[in-house]
Amino acid sequence: MICKRCIVTGRVQGVWFRDTTRRRALELGLSGSATNLPDGSVEVIVCGGGDAVDALCEWLWQGSPLSQVADVRCADWAGECPAGFSIA
């Protein structure tokens, strides 16, 4: 199992980005979270099999139909990953 923390910037709040990310992560069998940050970006923590994590990290560039992703920065994550996939 690997874990990554991604910061997604652009038009990603108020456009169903977190919920769409949760649905895609669950389809891939991943756990983690998606959280709105005060600066307008979204933090995504994702844990699971390497190929599935990589697939979600690539998918983040697409996002929800209404989002306009400007940048995605992912790095290894050593923190705890929650069971399931939460939105905050």
VEXKOLGU-487658 format. One line per 3 residues: number of its first residue (from 1); their letters; for each residue x, y, z of N, C-alpha, C. Coordinates in steps of 0.02 Angstrom, whole numbers, plus 50000, padded with zeros to 5 digits. Example, Ala and Ser with C-alpha at 12.3 -4.5 7.8 and 13.67 -1.06 7.14 Angstrom:
1 = AS = 50660,49716,50390,50615,49775,50390,50660,49835,50390 | 50642,49888,50354,50684,49947,50357,50645,50002,50394
***
This chain:
1 = MIC = 50043,49940,50000,50000,50000,50000,50044,50062,50000 | 50025,50110,49959,50059,50174,49959,50008,50229,49973 | 50033,50285,49998,49990,50342,50012,50021,50405,49981
4 = KRC = 49978,50448,49955,50000,50511,49926,49955,50567,49951 | 49984,50626,49954,49948,50688,49970,49953,50733,49909 | 49896,50753,49882,49895,50796,49823,49860,50861,49839
7 = IVT = 49887,50915,49814,49856,50981,49818,49834,50999,49748 | 49769,51011,49740,49740,51026,49675,49717,51099,49676 | 49741,51138,49627,49723,51209,49624,49684,51223,49559
10 = GRV = 49653,51280,49559,49610,51301,49503,49539,51312,49528 | 49491,51302,49484,49421,51307,49505,49399,51238,49528 | 49411,51224,49593,49399,51157,49620,49354,51157,49682
13 = QGV = 49332,51215,49702,49285,51218,49758,49217,51243,49732 | 49164,51212,49757,49096,51231,49737,49076,51202,49669 | 49114,51151,49646,49100,51121,49580,49096,51045,49585
16 = WFR = 49081,51019,49643,49074,50947,49655,49139,50908,49646 | 49196,50942,49652,49260,50910,49643,49272,50856,49696 | 49260,50872,49760,49274,50824,49813,49229,50762,49808
19 = DTT = 49165,50772,49794,49120,50714,49789,49138,50670,49729 | 49154,50702,49673,49173,50664,49614,49238,50626,49627 | 49285,50657,49662,49347,50624,49681,49334,50564,49726
22 = RRR = 49289,50573,49774,49271,50517,49819,49243,50459,49779 | 49197,50473,49734,49167,50419,49694,49220,50383,49651 | 49264,50420,49620,49317,50390,49579,49364,50349,49622
25 = ALE = 49383,50374,49681,49428,50338,49726,49396,50271,49748 | 49332,50273,49765,49298,50212,49787,49293,50162,49729 | 49282,50186,49668,49282,50142,49610,49349,50106,49602
28 = LGL = 49403,50140,49620,49470,50112,49614,49491,50072,49675 | 49447,50068,49727,49462,50031,49787,49510,50066,49834 | 49510,50132,49832,49556,50172,49872,49522,50201,49934
31 = SGS = 49563,50219,49983,49538,50254,50042,49573,50322,50045 | 49545,50367,50086,49576,50432,50094,49527,50486,50110 | 49541,50547,50087,49499,50604,50102,49509,50659,50051
34 = ATN = 49460,50703,50046,49465,50764,50004,49439,50822,50047 | 49481,50873,50054,49466,50928,50100,49477,50995,50065 | 49427,51039,50070,49436,51108,50046,49485,51144,50092
37 = LPD = 49531,51180,50063,49579,51220,50101,49561,51294,50095 | 49580,51334,50145,49561,51405,50146,49583,51445,50085 | 49636,51423,50051,49661,51461,49993,49624,51444,49928
40 = GSV = 49571,51402,49932,49532,51385,49873,49553,51321,49839 | 49607,51290,49864,49630,51226,49836,49597,51168,49873 | 49609,51107,49849,49583,51047,49880,49641,51001,49895
43 = EVI = 49643,50975,49957,49693,50925,49977,49661,50857,49969 | 49695,50812,49933,49672,50744,49925,49725,50697,49955 | 49704,50657,50004,49746,50604,50031,49719,50539,50002
46 = VCG = 49762,50498,49974,49739,50436,49943,49788,50380,49959 | 49759,50322,49977,49799,50263,49995,49771,50201,49962 | 49816,50157,49942,49796,50094,49912,49851,50065,49869
49 = GGD = 49833,50022,49822,49881,49993,49776,49913,50045,49732 | 49976,50034,49715,50014,50084,49677,49982,50104,49611 | 49959,50056,49571,49929,50073,49507,49865,50113,49515
52 = AVD = 49824,50095,49564,49761,50130,49577,49774,50201,49602 | 49823,50209,49646,49840,50276,49672,49865,50319,49614 | 49908,50291,49572,49933,50329,49514,49875,50349,49468
55 = ALC = 49827,50303,49458,49770,50318,49415,49729,50376,49443 | 49718,50377,49509,49680,50433,49538,49720,50498,49533 | 49784,50495,49545,49825,50556,49540,49822,50585,49470
58 = EWL = 49822,50543,49419,49814,50566,49350,49744,50594,49339 | 49694,50559,49365,49624,50580,49356,49611,50649,49387 | 49647,50666,49440,49637,50731,49473,49644,50789,49423
61 = WQG = 49684,50781,49371,49691,50833,49321,49625,50845,49283 | 49583,50794,49281,49517,50799,49248,49466,50829,49296 | 49459,50796,49354,49412,50820,49404,49339,50814,49384
64 = SPL = 49297,50852,49416,49225,50851,49402,49211,50889,49337 | 49152,50878,49308,49136,50912,49245,49140,50988,49248 | 49125,51018,49305,49125,51091,49311,49192,51120,49335
67 = SQV = 49238,51077,49356,49302,51102,49382,49348,51124,49325 | 49395,51166,49342,49448,51188,49296,49513,51182,49334 | 49545,51125,49328,49606,51111,49366,49665,51148,49334
70 = ADV = 49701,51186,49376,49760,51223,49352,49824,51185,49367 | 49826,51149,49424,49888,51114,49444,49871,51059,49493 | 49910,51005,49490,49905,50950,49538,49976,50934,49560
73 = RCA = 49988,50939,49625,50054,50922,49652,50045,50866,49703 | 50076,50809,49688,50070,50750,49731,50138,50731,49760 | 50138,50708,49822,50199,50686,49855,50181,50627,49900
76 = DWA = 50231,50587,49917,50220,50531,49962,50193,50557,50028 | 50149,50518,50060,50116,50536,50122,50132,50484,50175 | 50158,50505,50232,50176,50459,50286,50125,50460,50342
79 = GEC = 50074,50502,50337,50024,50507,50389,49974,50450,50387 | 49928,50451,50433,49875,50399,50435,49824,50411,50380 | 49802,50357,50351,49751,50362,50300,49686,50334,50329
82 = PAG = 49632,50371,50324,49569,50348,50354,49540,50288,50315 | 49499,50250,50349,49461,50196,50315,49407,50230,50273 | 49391,50202,50217,49340,50232,50174,49368,50295,50142
85 = FSI = 49324,50338,50119,49346,50401,50089,49300,50456,50114 | 49330,50503,50151,49290,50556,50182,49298,50622,50145 | 49249,50665,50154,49249,50732,50125,49241,50782,50181
88 = A = 49284,50833,50180,49278,50886,50231,49285,50954,50199
***
